[in-house]
Amino acid sequence: MLLALALACGQPSDIRVPGPATGTPENTEEPVPPSDSEPGSSLPTASLDGFIGSPCESDGDCHPGGVCFRDDEGFPLGMCSEPCDEFCPDAPGYPTTFCAGVARLPAAAADLGDGACTSRCDFSTYPDGGCREGYGCAIADRAGGADVSGYTCLPGVESELTTCLEDLVARGIGFETGVVADASPADHPELTCHVEAPVKVHSPLLGVEIRYEGAAEGVGVTMSCDGAHALADTVEDVLLEDATILWHYGTYVCRTISGTDSLSRHSFGDAIDIAAFTFADGARYSVYDHWEDGDDSPETPEGTWLYDAVHRWDDDDLWNILLTPEFNAAHDNHFHVDLTPDSDFLGVRGAVEPPGLPIERFERQNAPAY
């Protein structure tokens, strides 16, 4: 078991949300899921007639600056687009966009140059196939010379979803296909963060809101397809306990475990740091406030529920690695759970430190944030 790949917390953005003083992850920041949109390029809804991916008959049916690829040009019922060289704008209420190279589009798209804006596959808006009728969820290269590809809605093609993605659809999980380009931590350019089949899981997920700790509302989280399934399994488990909100400290972030040269599983999109749960009666059970340190027989209802939940997830193999406040002080305010391959580890009181990191890293007093 390589636990050195398992432990990291937080997700980068421009919004910082402070947490408790003890055991707060270094990057407790509200997550912004990766997008193919140019920063600051979101358009206000009021200015839109038909946005990228919408049906149209002429340019006048599309958003300002948009063009209409017509039905007789190979785009069923027409499709609003615009030229792009790497990124496309997004707009509230519409699927996330993708700057597709024109190679997989009908010939008319070449009139825009090397790239044309398309809509990503969105299984909340179009539950059956992710795209409107006449379009298939298929892989295209991103324009602009970047070695990046992603799922997008292409006219007249069959779906190319992997089995994992098809299984998400079959479960009724709302998500968008995502694009997360391979990256490297700034301090470790020799390492590569890679997310297999990235998706943005929408909130609510199967009836449970997914909220960043301290946020006023739920927001989609970026994970690998396998990570999305594990998160959905966790939600199905807590739904039986009438949970309505899962609070967290982040999913994908490209970084190493603090103080090591090993990538965190957050770098692969198959980890989440769970902070708390809210229930239908308004009660909130927080790992920081209610976990009972050093007690295998917790006395409070909140402590008992949290103890039973994490042990249940371990027994049911929902996650491969589960770290609790008993593991070290860096986890005093959250459960770190991930899908480290070939692993089976529950970090609780008395757990044997796995190989891969020096034992002094697991002392509770001075433990680093992962």
Summary of the structure (lengths in Angstrom):
residues: 370
radius of gyration: 21.9
end to end distance: 17.7
largest distance: 69.7
contacts: 1301
relative contact order: 0.15
helix: 20%
strand: 23%
